[in-house]
Amino acid sequence: MAKAKKTVDQKIDDLAAMVKRGFDGAESVADGRFRVVTDEFDRIRLDIRDIKATLGPLVSVVAVHERETSDLRLRVSRLERKVGISRPD
């Protein structure tokens, strides 16, 4: 007997080992992709935080400018009426 025939148990063990190697490889690929996605979400989260930090003061500055512009328009309108050069609406 030059080649010993594998028993059913040996064949099952070999098959189980092959399946395990396949899943181990798939798991490492999935872990790498998950890590890339997680890193990208972290970068996006930091970008959003920076945007919010920048927009906060800008919103208050715009609100102040809008109030000042409204006040100045009202004052100009009053002056134009007093001088008699009011614009037609």
PyMOL Python script that loads the backbone (N, CA, C, O; Angstrom):
from pymol import cmd

cmd.read_pdbstr("""\
ATOM      1  N   MET A   1       0.824  -1.160   0.000  1.00  0.00           N
ATOM      2  CA  MET A   1       0.000   0.000   0.000  1.00  0.00           C
ATOM      3  C   MET A   1       0.879   1.238   0.000  1.00  0.00           C
ATOM      4  O   MET A   1       1.354   1.664   1.053  1.00  0.00           O
ATOM      5  N   ALA A   2       1.100   1.821  -1.178  1.00  0.00           N
ATOM      6  CA  ALA A   2       1.971   2.973  -1.310  1.00  0.00           C
ATOM      7  C   ALA A   2       1.304   4.213  -0.763  1.00  0.00           C
ATOM      8  O   ALA A   2       1.924   5.007  -0.055  1.00  0.00           O
ATOM      9  N   LYS A   3       0.056   4.374  -1.088  1.00  0.00           N
ATOM     10  CA  LYS A   3      -0.674   5.537  -0.585  1.00  0.00           C
ATOM     11  C   LYS A   3      -1.739   5.037   0.373  1.00  0.00           C
ATOM     12  O   LYS A   3      -2.558   4.183   0.033  1.00  0.00           O
ATOM     13  N   ALA A   4      -1.711   5.575   1.548  1.00  0.00           N
ATOM     14  CA  ALA A   4      -2.740   5.195   2.514  1.00  0.00           C
ATOM     15  C   ALA A   4      -3.971   6.030   2.226  1.00  0.00           C
ATOM     16  O   ALA A   4      -3.880   7.245   2.050  1.00  0.00           O
ATOM     17  N   LYS A   5      -5.102   5.388   2.181  1.00  0.00           N
ATOM     18  CA  LYS A   5      -6.338   6.120   1.936  1.00  0.00           C
ATOM     19  C   LYS A   5      -6.706   6.902   3.187  1.00  0.00           C
ATOM     20  O   LYS A   5      -6.552   6.426   4.312  1.00  0.00           O
ATOM     21  N   LYS A   6      -7.201   8.129   2.957  1.00  0.00           N
ATOM     22  CA  LYS A   6      -7.621   8.964   4.080  1.00  0.00           C
ATOM     23  C   LYS A   6      -8.953   8.456   4.594  1.00  0.00           C
ATOM     24  O   LYS A   6      -9.836   8.054   3.836  1.00  0.00           O
ATOM     25  N   THR A   7      -9.059   8.491   5.884  1.00  0.00           N
ATOM     26  CA  THR A   7     -10.328   8.091   6.475  1.00  0.00           C
ATOM     27  C   THR A   7     -11.308   9.254   6.358  1.00  0.00           C
ATOM     28  O   THR A   7     -10.910  10.379   6.060  1.00  0.00           O
ATOM     29  N   VAL A   8     -12.550   8.988   6.585  1.00  0.00           N
ATOM     30  CA  VAL A   8     -13.597  10.004   6.517  1.00  0.00           C
ATOM     31  C   VAL A   8     -13.309  11.106   7.534  1.00  0.00           C
ATOM     32  O   VAL A   8     -13.496  12.288   7.243  1.00  0.00           O
ATOM     33  N   ASP A   9     -12.860  10.724   8.714  1.00  0.00           N
ATOM     34  CA  ASP A   9     -12.557  11.714   9.753  1.00  0.00           C
ATOM     35  C   ASP A   9     -11.419  12.643   9.307  1.00  0.00           C
ATOM     36  O   ASP A   9     -11.476  13.846   9.559  1.00  0.00           O
ATOM     37  N   GLN A  10     -10.395  12.101   8.652  1.00  0.00           N
ATOM     38  CA  GLN A  10      -9.294  12.923   8.175  1.00  0.00           C
ATOM     39  C   GLN A  10      -9.761  13.889   7.092  1.00  0.00           C
ATOM     40  O   GLN A  10      -9.347  15.048   7.066  1.00  0.00           O
ATOM     41  N   LYS A  11     -10.628  13.406   6.192  1.00  0.00           N
ATOM     42  CA  LYS A  11     -11.159  14.259   5.133  1.00  0.00           C
ATOM     43  C   LYS A  11     -11.985  15.398   5.725  1.00  0.00           C
ATOM     44  O   LYS A  11     -11.895  16.537   5.266  1.00  0.00           O
ATOM     45  N   ILE A  12     -12.774  15.095   6.725  1.00  0.00           N
ATOM     46  CA  ILE A  12     -13.592  16.127   7.380  1.00  0.00           C
ATOM     47  C   ILE A  12     -12.691  17.143   8.070  1.00  0.00           C
ATOM     48  O   ILE A  12     -12.941  18.346   8.004  1.00  0.00           O
ATOM     49  N   ASP A  13     -11.640  16.656   8.734  1.00  0.00           N
ATOM     50  CA  ASP A  13     -10.698  17.574   9.384  1.00  0.00           C
ATOM     51  C   ASP A  13      -9.996  18.466   8.357  1.00  0.00           C
ATOM     52  O   ASP A  13      -9.822  19.662   8.592  1.00  0.00           O
ATOM     53  N   ASP A  14      -9.594  17.893   7.227  1.00  0.00           N
ATOM     54  CA  ASP A  14      -8.953  18.676   6.168  1.00  0.00           C
ATOM     55  C   ASP A  14      -9.919  19.733   5.633  1.00  0.00           C
ATOM     56  O   ASP A  14      -9.538  20.886   5.432  1.00  0.00           O
ATOM     57  N   LEU A  15     -11.152  19.340   5.409  1.00  0.00           N
ATOM     58  CA  LEU A  15     -12.159  20.278   4.915  1.00  0.00           C
ATOM     59  C   LEU A  15     -12.401  21.391   5.930  1.00  0.00           C
ATOM     60  O   LEU A  15     -12.516  22.558   5.555  1.00  0.00           O
ATOM     61  N   ALA A  16     -12.479  21.043   7.195  1.00  0.00           N
ATOM     62  CA  ALA A  16     -12.683  22.041   8.242  1.00  0.00           C
ATOM     63  C   ALA A  16     -11.510  23.021   8.284  1.00  0.00           C
ATOM     64  O   ALA A  16     -11.709  24.221   8.474  1.00  0.00           O
ATOM     65  N   ALA A  17     -10.302  22.519   8.109  1.00  0.00           N
ATOM     66  CA  ALA A  17      -9.116  23.386   8.115  1.00  0.00           C
ATOM     67  C   ALA A  17      -9.143  24.335   6.913  1.00  0.00           C
ATOM     68  O   ALA A  17      -8.806  25.512   7.045  1.00  0.00           O
ATOM     69  N   MET A  18      -9.542  23.828   5.746  1.00  0.00           N
ATOM     70  CA  MET A  18      -9.625  24.694   4.563  1.00  0.00           C
ATOM     71  C   MET A  18     -10.672  25.784   4.750  1.00  0.00           C
ATOM     72  O   MET A  18     -10.434  26.941   4.402  1.00  0.00           O
ATOM     73  N   VAL A  19     -11.822  25.423   5.293  1.00  0.00           N
ATOM     74  CA  VAL A  19     -12.888  26.401   5.522  1.00  0.00           C
ATOM     75  C   VAL A  19     -12.421  27.456   6.518  1.00  0.00           C
ATOM     76  O   VAL A  19     -12.663  28.649   6.331  1.00  0.00           O
ATOM     77  N   LYS A  20     -11.747  27.005   7.584  1.00  0.00           N
ATOM     78  CA  LYS A  20     -11.242  27.949   8.589  1.00  0.00           C
ATOM     79  C   LYS A  20     -10.251  28.929   7.972  1.00  0.00           C
ATOM     80  O   LYS A  20     -10.314  30.125   8.260  1.00  0.00           O
ATOM     81  N   ARG A  21      -9.336  28.447   7.125  1.00  0.00           N
ATOM     82  CA  ARG A  21      -8.374  29.347   6.468  1.00  0.00           C
ATOM     83  C   ARG A  21      -9.096  30.366   5.589  1.00  0.00           C
ATOM     84  O   ARG A  21      -8.714  31.535   5.535  1.00  0.00           O
ATOM     85  N   GLY A  22     -10.126  29.919   4.913  1.00  0.00           N
ATOM     86  CA  GLY A  22     -10.907  30.837   4.069  1.00  0.00           C
ATOM     87  C   GLY A  22     -11.582  31.924   4.871  1.00  0.00           C
ATOM     88  O   GLY A  22     -11.564  33.094   4.489  1.00  0.00           O
ATOM     89  N   PHE A  23     -12.179  31.535   5.989  1.00  0.00           N
ATOM     90  CA  PHE A  23     -12.844  32.530   6.829  1.00  0.00           C
ATOM     91  C   PHE A  23     -11.851  33.451   7.516  1.00  0.00           C
ATOM     92  O   PHE A  23     -12.127  34.639   7.688  1.00  0.00           O
ATOM     93  N   ASP A  24     -10.699  32.923   7.911  1.00  0.00           N
ATOM     94  CA  ASP A  24      -9.677  33.770   8.533  1.00  0.00           C
ATOM     95  C   ASP A  24      -9.202  34.843   7.562  1.00  0.00           C
ATOM     96  O   ASP A  24      -9.014  35.994   7.955  1.00  0.00           O
ATOM     97  N   GLY A  25      -9.008  34.482   6.314  1.00  0.00           N
ATOM     98  CA  GLY A  25      -8.597  35.459   5.304  1.00  0.00           C
ATOM     99  C   GLY A  25      -9.672  36.497   5.063  1.00  0.00           C
ATOM    100  O   GLY A  25      -9.371  37.683   4.933  1.00  0.00           O
ATOM    101  N   ALA A  26     -10.917  36.069   5.003  1.00  0.00           N
ATOM    102  CA  ALA A  26     -12.029  36.997   4.786  1.00  0.00           C
ATOM    103  C   ALA A  26     -12.168  37.954   5.965  1.00  0.00           C
ATOM    104  O   ALA A  26     -12.479  39.132   5.790  1.00  0.00           O
ATOM    105  N   GLU A  27     -11.936  37.436   7.156  1.00  0.00           N
ATOM    106  CA  GLU A  27     -12.055  38.272   8.359  1.00  0.00           C
ATOM    107  C   GLU A  27     -10.996  39.371   8.361  1.00  0.00           C
ATOM    108  O   GLU A  27     -11.291  40.514   8.711  1.00  0.00           O
ATOM    109  N   SER A  28      -9.770  39.035   7.974  1.00  0.00           N
ATOM    110  CA  SER A  28      -8.717  40.051   7.975  1.00  0.00           C
ATOM    111  C   SER A  28      -8.991  41.114   6.916  1.00  0.00           C
ATOM    112  O   SER A  28      -8.698  42.289   7.135  1.00  0.00           O
ATOM    113  N   VAL A  29      -9.547  40.723   5.774  1.00  0.00           N
ATOM    114  CA  VAL A  29      -9.906  41.698   4.739  1.00  0.00           C
ATOM    115  C   VAL A  29     -11.011  42.604   5.252  1.00  0.00           C
ATOM    116  O   VAL A  29     -10.950  43.822   5.079  1.00  0.00           O
ATOM    117  N   ALA A  30     -12.025  42.016   5.884  1.00  0.00           N
ATOM    118  CA  ALA A  30     -13.137  42.806   6.420  1.00  0.00           C
ATOM    119  C   ALA A  30     -12.652  43.755   7.512  1.00  0.00           C
ATOM    120  O   ALA A  30     -13.100  44.900   7.579  1.00  0.00           O
ATOM    121  N   ASP A  31     -11.744  43.293   8.364  1.00  0.00           N
ATOM    122  CA  ASP A  31     -11.199  44.154   9.415  1.00  0.00           C
ATOM    123  C   ASP A  31     -10.465  45.345   8.816  1.00  0.00           C
ATOM    124  O   ASP A  31     -10.597  46.464   9.313  1.00  0.00           O
ATOM    125  N   GLY A  32      -9.704  45.127   7.773  1.00  0.00           N
ATOM    126  CA  GLY A  32      -8.981  46.217   7.125  1.00  0.00           C
ATOM    127  C   GLY A  32      -9.925  47.240   6.519  1.00  0.00           C
ATOM    128  O   GLY A  32      -9.711  48.446   6.647  1.00  0.00           O
ATOM    129  N   ARG A  33     -10.969  46.757   5.860  1.00  0.00           N
ATOM    130  CA  ARG A  33     -11.945  47.675   5.258  1.00  0.00           C
ATOM    131  C   ARG A  33     -12.722  48.419   6.337  1.00  0.00           C
ATOM    132  O   ARG A  33     -13.004  49.609   6.191  1.00  0.00           O
ATOM    133  N   PHE A  34     -13.065  47.729   7.411  1.00  0.00           N
ATOM    134  CA  PHE A  34     -13.783  48.375   8.510  1.00  0.00           C
ATOM    135  C   PHE A  34     -12.923  49.472   9.126  1.00  0.00           C
ATOM    136  O   PHE A  34     -13.429  50.537   9.481  1.00  0.00           O
ATOM    137  N   ARG A  35     -11.644  49.216   9.249  1.00  0.00           N
ATOM    138  CA  ARG A  35     -10.723  50.205   9.809  1.00  0.00           C
ATOM    139  C   ARG A  35     -10.663  51.444   8.909  1.00  0.00           C
ATOM    140  O   ARG A  35     -10.638  52.568   9.409  1.00  0.00           O
ATOM    141  N   VAL A  36     -10.639  51.249   7.602  1.00  0.00           N
ATOM    142  CA  VAL A  36     -10.604  52.372   6.665  1.00  0.00           C
ATOM    143  C   VAL A  36     -11.874  53.210   6.796  1.00  0.00           C
ATOM    144  O   VAL A  36     -11.816  54.439   6.825  1.00  0.00           O
ATOM    145  N   VAL A  37     -13.018  52.536   6.873  1.00  0.00           N
ATOM    146  CA  VAL A  37     -14.296  53.251   7.010  1.00  0.00           C
ATOM    147  C   VAL A  37     -14.341  54.001   8.339  1.00  0.00           C
ATOM    148  O   VAL A  37     -14.788  55.147   8.384  1.00  0.00           O
ATOM    149  N   THR A  38     -13.898  53.386   9.391  1.00  0.00           N
ATOM    150  CA  THR A  38     -13.880  54.028  10.705  1.00  0.00           C
ATOM    151  C   THR A  38     -12.976  55.258  10.696  1.00  0.00           C
ATOM    152  O   THR A  38     -13.340  56.302  11.237  1.00  0.00           O
ATOM    153  N   ASP A  39     -11.807  55.136  10.086  1.00  0.00           N
ATOM    154  CA  ASP A  39     -10.897  56.284   9.996  1.00  0.00           C
ATOM    155  C   ASP A  39     -11.525  57.426   9.205  1.00  0.00           C
ATOM    156  O   ASP A  39     -11.368  58.594   9.560  1.00  0.00           O
ATOM    157  N   GLU A  40     -12.231  57.085   8.138  1.00  0.00           N
ATOM    158  CA  GLU A  40     -12.877  58.121   7.320  1.00  0.00           C
ATOM    159  C   GLU A  40     -13.982  58.824   8.112  1.00  0.00           C
ATOM    160  O   GLU A  40     -14.121  60.045   8.033  1.00  0.00           O
ATOM    161  N   PHE A  41     -14.763  58.061   8.870  1.00  0.00           N
ATOM    162  CA  PHE A  41     -15.806  58.675   9.710  1.00  0.00           C
ATOM    163  C   PHE A  41     -15.190  59.587  10.773  1.00  0.00           C
ATOM    164  O   PHE A  41     -15.735  60.651  11.069  1.00  0.00           O
ATOM    165  N   ASP A  42     -14.077  59.181  11.337  1.00  0.00           N
ATOM    166  CA  ASP A  42     -13.401  60.033  12.322  1.00  0.00           C
ATOM    167  C   ASP A  42     -12.945  61.349  11.681  1.00  0.00           C
ATOM    168  O   ASP A  42     -13.071  62.414  12.285  1.00  0.00           O
ATOM    169  N   ARG A  43     -12.416  61.268  10.459  1.00  0.00           N
ATOM    170  CA  ARG A  43     -11.978  62.470   9.760  1.00  0.00           C
ATOM    171  C   ARG A  43     -13.169  63.380   9.454  1.00  0.00           C
ATOM    172  O   ARG A  43     -13.083  64.599   9.608  1.00  0.00           O
ATOM    173  N   ILE A  44     -14.263  62.788   9.027  1.00  0.00           N
ATOM    174  CA  ILE A  44     -15.463  63.575   8.725  1.00  0.00           C
ATOM    175  C   ILE A  44     -15.995  64.224  10.001  1.00  0.00           C
ATOM    176  O   ILE A  44     -16.411  65.383   9.981  1.00  0.00           O
ATOM    177  N   ARG A  45     -15.983  63.490  11.100  1.00  0.00           N
ATOM    178  CA  ARG A  45     -16.452  64.027  12.379  1.00  0.00           C
ATOM    179  C   ARG A  45     -15.620  65.242  12.794  1.00  0.00           C
ATOM    180  O   ARG A  45     -16.168  66.236  13.270  1.00  0.00           O
ATOM    181  N   LEU A  46     -14.317  65.166  12.617  1.00  0.00           N
ATOM    182  CA  LEU A  46     -13.439  66.300  12.939  1.00  0.00           C
ATOM    183  C   LEU A  46     -13.711  67.488  12.017  1.00  0.00           C
ATOM    184  O   LEU A  46     -13.717  68.636  12.461  1.00  0.00           O
ATOM    185  N   ASP A  47     -13.937  67.205  10.729  1.00  0.00           N
ATOM    186  CA  ASP A  47     -14.248  68.289   9.790  1.00  0.00           C
ATOM    187  C   ASP A  47     -15.540  68.995  10.185  1.00  0.00           C
ATOM    188  O   ASP A  47     -15.610  70.223  10.149  1.00  0.00           O
ATOM    189  N   ILE A  48     -16.551  68.237  10.559  1.00  0.00           N
ATOM    190  CA  ILE A  48     -17.837  68.827  10.965  1.00  0.00           C
ATOM    191  C   ILE A  48     -17.655  69.667  12.225  1.00  0.00           C
ATOM    192  O   ILE A  48     -18.237  70.745  12.346  1.00  0.00           O
ATOM    193  N   ARG A  49     -16.854  69.179  13.153  1.00  0.00           N
ATOM    194  CA  ARG A  49     -16.602  69.944  14.377  1.00  0.00           C
ATOM    195  C   ARG A  49     -15.926  71.278  14.045  1.00  0.00           C
ATOM    196  O   ARG A  49     -16.273  72.316  14.607  1.00  0.00           O
ATOM    197  N   ASP A  50     -14.958  71.236  13.124  1.00  0.00           N
ATOM    198  CA  ASP A  50     -14.270  72.470  12.707  1.00  0.00           C
ATOM    199  C   ASP A  50     -15.238  73.436  12.023  1.00  0.00           C
ATOM    200  O   ASP A  50     -15.189  74.643  12.259  1.00  0.00           O
ATOM    201  N   ILE A  51     -16.110  72.905  11.182  1.00  0.00           N
ATOM    202  CA  ILE A  51     -17.088  73.750  10.492  1.00  0.00           C
ATOM    203  C   ILE A  51     -18.025  74.408  11.497  1.00  0.00           C
ATOM    204  O   ILE A  51     -18.303  75.604  11.400  1.00  0.00           O
ATOM    205  N   LYS A  52     -18.511  73.635  12.457  1.00  0.00           N
ATOM    206  CA  LYS A  52     -19.400  74.207  13.478  1.00  0.00           C
ATOM    207  C   LYS A  52     -18.684  75.284  14.289  1.00  0.00           C
ATOM    208  O   LYS A  52     -19.270  76.318  14.610  1.00  0.00           O
ATOM    209  N   ALA A  53     -17.424  75.041  14.618  1.00  0.00           N
ATOM    210  CA  ALA A  53     -16.665  76.023  15.401  1.00  0.00           C
ATOM    211  C   ALA A  53     -16.466  77.312  14.606  1.00  0.00           C
ATOM    212  O   ALA A  53     -16.450  78.402  15.179  1.00  0.00           O
ATOM    213  N   THR A  54     -16.317  77.187  13.297  1.00  0.00           N
ATOM    214  CA  THR A  54     -16.128  78.373  12.459  1.00  0.00           C
ATOM    215  C   THR A  54     -17.443  79.104  12.224  1.00  0.00           C
ATOM    216  O   THR A  54     -17.480  80.334  12.240  1.00  0.00           O
ATOM    217  N   LEU A  55     -18.513  78.365  12.007  1.00  0.00           N
ATOM    218  CA  LEU A  55     -19.802  78.978  11.686  1.00  0.00           C
ATOM    219  C   LEU A  55     -20.452  79.672  12.880  1.00  0.00           C
ATOM    220  O   LEU A  55     -21.197  80.635  12.697  1.00  0.00           O
ATOM    221  N   GLY A  56     -20.191  79.211  14.071  1.00  0.00           N
ATOM    222  CA  GLY A  56     -20.813  79.813  15.253  1.00  0.00           C
ATOM    223  C   GLY A  56     -20.614  81.317  15.322  1.00  0.00           C
ATOM    224  O   GLY A  56     -21.596  82.058  15.356  1.00  0.00           O
ATOM    225  N   PRO A  57     -19.383  81.788  15.343  1.00  0.00           N
ATOM    226  CA  PRO A  57     -19.153  83.233  15.379  1.00  0.00           C
ATOM    227  C   PRO A  57     -19.656  83.950  14.127  1.00  0.00           C
ATOM    228  O   PRO A  57     -20.127  85.084  14.216  1.00  0.00           O
ATOM    229  N   LEU A  58     -19.563  83.308  12.969  1.00  0.00           N
ATOM    230  CA  LEU A  58     -20.012  83.944  11.734  1.00  0.00           C
ATOM    231  C   LEU A  58     -21.517  84.208  11.756  1.00  0.00           C
ATOM    232  O   LEU A  58     -21.976  85.238  11.262  1.00  0.00           O
ATOM    233  N   VAL A  59     -22.272  83.292  12.321  1.00  0.00           N
ATOM    234  CA  VAL A  59     -23.726  83.467  12.394  1.00  0.00           C
ATOM    235  C   VAL A  59     -24.073  84.690  13.233  1.00  0.00           C
ATOM    236  O   VAL A  59     -24.953  85.469  12.867  1.00  0.00           O
ATOM    237  N   SER A  60     -23.387  84.857  14.349  1.00  0.00           N
ATOM    238  CA  SER A  60     -23.677  86.024  15.190  1.00  0.00           C
ATOM    239  C   SER A  60     -23.238  87.321  14.511  1.00  0.00           C
ATOM    240  O   SER A  60     -23.905  88.345  14.660  1.00  0.00           O
ATOM    241  N   VAL A  61     -22.136  87.298  13.775  1.00  0.00           N
ATOM    242  CA  VAL A  61     -21.683  88.491  13.047  1.00  0.00           C
ATOM    243  C   VAL A  61     -22.693  88.855  11.964  1.00  0.00           C
ATOM    244  O   VAL A  61     -23.010  90.032  11.791  1.00  0.00           O
ATOM    245  N   VAL A  62     -23.195  87.879  11.244  1.00  0.00           N
ATOM    246  CA  VAL A  62     -24.187  88.137  10.195  1.00  0.00           C
ATOM    247  C   VAL A  62     -25.459  88.709  10.809  1.00  0.00           C
ATOM    248  O   VAL A  62     -26.058  89.625  10.246  1.00  0.00           O
ATOM    249  N   ALA A  63     -25.874  88.187  11.940  1.00  0.00           N
ATOM    250  CA  ALA A  63     -27.081  88.702  12.598  1.00  0.00           C
ATOM    251  C   ALA A  63     -26.898  90.173  12.979  1.00  0.00           C
ATOM    252  O   ALA A  63     -27.810  90.979  12.796  1.00  0.00           O
ATOM    253  N   VAL A  64     -25.742  90.518  13.499  1.00  0.00           N
ATOM    254  CA  VAL A  64     -25.458  91.912  13.858  1.00  0.00           C
ATOM    255  C   VAL A  64     -25.481  92.786  12.607  1.00  0.00           C
ATOM    256  O   VAL A  64     -26.048  93.879  12.625  1.00  0.00           O
ATOM    257  N   HIS A  65     -24.875  92.318  11.537  1.00  0.00           N
ATOM    258  CA  HIS A  65     -24.852  93.100  10.292  1.00  0.00           C
ATOM    259  C   HIS A  65     -26.260  93.278   9.722  1.00  0.00           C
ATOM    260  O   HIS A  65     -26.588  94.342   9.196  1.00  0.00           O
ATOM    261  N   GLU A  66     -27.082  92.249   9.824  1.00  0.00           N
ATOM    262  CA  GLU A  66     -28.461  92.369   9.333  1.00  0.00           C
ATOM    263  C   GLU A  66     -29.238  93.407  10.134  1.00  0.00           C
ATOM    264  O   GLU A  66     -29.991  94.199   9.566  1.00  0.00           O
ATOM    265  N   ARG A  67     -29.056  93.403  11.449  1.00  0.00           N
ATOM    266  CA  ARG A  67     -29.734  94.414  12.279  1.00  0.00           C
ATOM    267  C   ARG A  67     -29.253  95.813  11.925  1.00  0.00           C
ATOM    268  O   ARG A  67     -30.059  96.733  11.789  1.00  0.00           O
ATOM    269  N   GLU A  68     -27.940  95.977  11.774  1.00  0.00           N
ATOM    270  CA  GLU A  68     -27.390  97.285  11.422  1.00  0.00           C
ATOM    271  C   GLU A  68     -27.888  97.741  10.048  1.00  0.00           C
ATOM    272  O   GLU A  68     -28.233  98.909   9.871  1.00  0.00           O
ATOM    273  N   THR A  69     -27.925  96.843   9.095  1.00  0.00           N
ATOM    274  CA  THR A  69     -28.402  97.183   7.752  1.00  0.00           C
ATOM    275  C   THR A  69     -29.865  97.601   7.789  1.00  0.00           C
ATOM    276  O   THR A  69     -30.251  98.577   7.147  1.00  0.00           O
ATOM    277  N   SER A  70     -30.667  96.877   8.525  1.00  0.00           N
ATOM    278  CA  SER A  70     -32.088  97.219   8.645  1.00  0.00           C
ATOM    279  C   SER A  70     -32.256  98.594   9.280  1.00  0.00           C
ATOM    280  O   SER A  70     -33.066  99.402   8.828  1.00  0.00           O
ATOM    281  N   ASP A  71     -31.485  98.850  10.328  1.00  0.00           N
ATOM    282  CA  ASP A  71     -31.549 100.146  11.007  1.00  0.00           C
ATOM    283  C   ASP A  71     -31.113 101.271  10.065  1.00  0.00           C
ATOM    284  O   ASP A  71     -31.748 102.324  10.016  1.00  0.00           O
ATOM    285  N   LEU A  72     -30.039 101.049   9.325  1.00  0.00           N
ATOM    286  CA  LEU A  72     -29.546 102.076   8.405  1.00  0.00           C
ATOM    287  C   LEU A  72     -30.532 102.333   7.269  1.00  0.00           C
ATOM    288  O   LEU A  72     -30.694 103.480   6.852  1.00  0.00           O
ATOM    289  N   ARG A  73     -31.185 101.308   6.765  1.00  0.00           N
ATOM    290  CA  ARG A  73     -32.194 101.500   5.712  1.00  0.00           C
ATOM    291  C   ARG A  73     -33.360 102.349   6.220  1.00  0.00           C
ATOM    292  O   ARG A  73     -33.864 103.227   5.519  1.00  0.00           O
ATOM    293  N   LEU A  74     -33.770 102.065   7.447  1.00  0.00           N
ATOM    294  CA  LEU A  74     -34.856 102.838   8.042  1.00  0.00           C
ATOM    295  C   LEU A  74     -34.441 104.307   8.194  1.00  0.00           C
ATOM    296  O   LEU A  74     -35.226 105.205   7.888  1.00  0.00           O
ATOM    297  N   ARG A  75     -33.228 104.552   8.658  1.00  0.00           N
ATOM    298  CA  ARG A  75     -32.737 105.923   8.841  1.00  0.00           C
ATOM    299  C   ARG A  75     -32.624 106.657   7.504  1.00  0.00           C
ATOM    300  O   ARG A  75     -32.991 107.829   7.412  1.00  0.00           O
ATOM    301  N   VAL A  76     -32.121 105.985   6.475  1.00  0.00           N
ATOM    302  CA  VAL A  76     -31.998 106.606   5.158  1.00  0.00           C
ATOM    303  C   VAL A  76     -33.384 106.930   4.614  1.00  0.00           C
ATOM    304  O   VAL A  76     -33.600 107.995   4.034  1.00  0.00           O
ATOM    305  N   SER A  77     -34.313 106.011   4.804  1.00  0.00           N
ATOM    306  CA  SER A  77     -35.682 106.253   4.338  1.00  0.00           C
ATOM    307  C   SER A  77     -36.276 107.493   5.005  1.00  0.00           C
ATOM    308  O   SER A  77     -36.909 108.313   4.340  1.00  0.00           O
ATOM    309  N   ARG A  78     -36.076 107.630   6.301  1.00  0.00           N
ATOM    310  CA  ARG A  78     -36.571 108.810   7.032  1.00  0.00           C
ATOM    311  C   ARG A  78     -35.907 110.093   6.507  1.00  0.00           C
ATOM    312  O   ARG A  78     -36.577 111.103   6.292  1.00  0.00           O
ATOM    313  N   LEU A  79     -34.603 110.042   6.309  1.00  0.00           N
ATOM    314  CA  LEU A  79     -33.881 111.215   5.796  1.00  0.00           C
ATOM    315  C   LEU A  79     -34.375 111.593   4.395  1.00  0.00           C
ATOM    316  O   LEU A  79     -34.553 112.774   4.097  1.00  0.00           O
ATOM    317  N   GLU A  80     -34.592 110.605   3.550  1.00  0.00           N
ATOM    318  CA  GLU A  80     -35.074 110.893   2.200  1.00  0.00           C
ATOM    319  C   GLU A  80     -36.449 111.554   2.233  1.00  0.00           C
ATOM    320  O   GLU A  80     -36.721 112.477   1.466  1.00  0.00           O
ATOM    321  N   ARG A  81     -37.315 111.074   3.132  1.00  0.00           N
ATOM    322  CA  ARG A  81     -38.638 111.688   3.258  1.00  0.00           C
ATOM    323  C   ARG A  81     -38.542 113.131   3.740  1.00  0.00           C
ATOM    324  O   ARG A  81     -39.271 113.999   3.259  1.00  0.00           O
ATOM    325  N   LYS A  82     -37.633 113.390   4.702  1.00  0.00           N
ATOM    326  CA  LYS A  82     -37.480 114.746   5.243  1.00  0.00           C
ATOM    327  C   LYS A  82     -36.975 115.687   4.165  1.00  0.00           C
ATOM    328  O   LYS A  82     -37.420 116.832   4.083  1.00  0.00           O
ATOM    329  N   VAL A  83     -36.057 115.221   3.343  1.00  0.00           N
ATOM    330  CA  VAL A  83     -35.468 116.070   2.334  1.00  0.00           C
ATOM    331  C   VAL A  83     -36.373 116.154   1.083  1.00  0.00           C
ATOM    332  O   VAL A  83     -36.214 117.043   0.247  1.00  0.00           O
ATOM    333  N   GLY A  84     -37.274 115.255   0.982  1.00  0.00           N
ATOM    334  CA  GLY A  84     -38.196 115.251  -0.141  1.00  0.00           C
ATOM    335  C   GLY A  84     -37.709 114.487  -1.349  1.00  0.00           C
ATOM    336  O   GLY A  84     -38.120 114.776  -2.472  1.00  0.00           O
ATOM    337  N   ILE A  85     -36.846 113.525  -1.138  1.00  0.00           N
ATOM    338  CA  ILE A  85     -36.353 112.715  -2.271  1.00  0.00           C
ATOM    339  C   ILE A  85     -36.677 111.245  -2.068  1.00  0.00           C
ATOM    340  O   ILE A  85     -35.913 110.370  -2.475  1.00  0.00           O
ATOM    341  N   SER A  86     -37.796 110.982  -1.446  1.00  0.00           N
ATOM    342  CA  SER A  86     -38.119 109.586  -1.159  1.00  0.00           C
ATOM    343  C   SER A  86     -38.329 108.818  -2.457  1.00  0.00           C
ATOM    344  O   SER A  86     -38.864 109.344  -3.433  1.00  0.00           O
ATOM    345  N   ARG A  87     -37.899 107.576  -2.446  1.00  0.00           N
ATOM    346  CA  ARG A  87     -37.994 106.723  -3.615  1.00  0.00           C
ATOM    347  C   ARG A  87     -39.393 106.119  -3.681  1.00  0.00           C
ATOM    348  O   ARG A  87     -40.007 105.841  -2.651  1.00  0.00           O
ATOM    349  N   PRO A  88     -39.890 105.919  -4.890  1.00  0.00           N
ATOM    350  CA  PRO A  88     -41.190 105.244  -4.994  1.00  0.00           C
ATOM    351  C   PRO A  88     -41.048 103.774  -4.639  1.00  0.00           C
ATOM    352  O   PRO A  88     -40.063 103.137  -5.011  1.00  0.00           O
ATOM    353  N   ASP A  89     -41.999 103.245  -3.940  1.00  0.00           N
ATOM    354  CA  ASP A  89     -41.934 101.826  -3.537  1.00  0.00           C
ATOM    355  C   ASP A  89     -42.434 100.907  -4.597  1.00  0.00           C
ATOM    356  O   ASP A  89     -42.441  99.691  -4.407  1.00  0.00           O
TER     357      ASP A  89
END
""", "prot")
cmd.dss("prot")
cmd.show_as("cartoon", "prot")
cmd.util.cbc("prot")
cmd.orient("prot")
